[in-house]
Amino acid sequence: MSSNSKRFFPLALLVCAVAAPAAAQAPVADLRSPDDSIARLERMLEARNQMQIDMQRQLDQMAGEIDGLRGTVEKNSYDIGQMLERQRDLYREVDTLRTAKPAVTPEPKTSEPEGGVIASNRNENDEYQKAVDLILKKKDYSGAISAFNTFLGTYPQSVYTPNAHYWLGQLYFSQSKLEEAKKNFAAVVNYKDSNKRADAMLKLGLISEREGDKAGAKKIFQEVISKFPGTTSAQQAQNRLK
């Protein structure tokens, strides 16, 4: 070995010793493939889409609940309107009875039946008047229903019979007992001389309307207009048709 070689060999060993630690500290390059990155992005997009679907589902559910609440509010408003209308009908009838002409016979004091005719039986007059007073004075509508039904059972041929049926129809109608109301209003319509026929027939149309029988209600309203032209009942029937 030459003298030059002897001097170079130790120097080479020193260089290798220094380079080895430096190579060990060099950073390792990210060797993941592009396919792995794409898959990770796809998973992120899928998660975001699922989140949007869940949010839309919740929004749809909330919208359905809001629609249900709106329908409930509208139904309650309609029911309240119908109840107020029935009360107004009853009050109008009360006012009509209050302003009616007094009976021809001063005693017993009683409400005037059809055509101003008074029953000859004093007990009959008294029982009818007591039933009417339960409405006008005591506001005892349930008691009035019982009293009028008892009166009709005791005096089926009374001159007050049409009026008693009409009152029962009004009372049952105000309580939404439509079958009972229909029965009593139909009884009034059968009395050809009753001055309550027009309104009783109108009420039958309103009952059919509330029961969902629009065709039947329309037929009855048209009958009211044709049979009782110029009356308040005919005007109300015309308004219902509109």
Summary of the structure (lengths in Angstrom):
residues: 242
radius of gyration: 45.7
end to end distance: 127.7
largest distance: 163.8
contacts: 630
relative contact order: 0.05
helix: 76%
strand: 0%
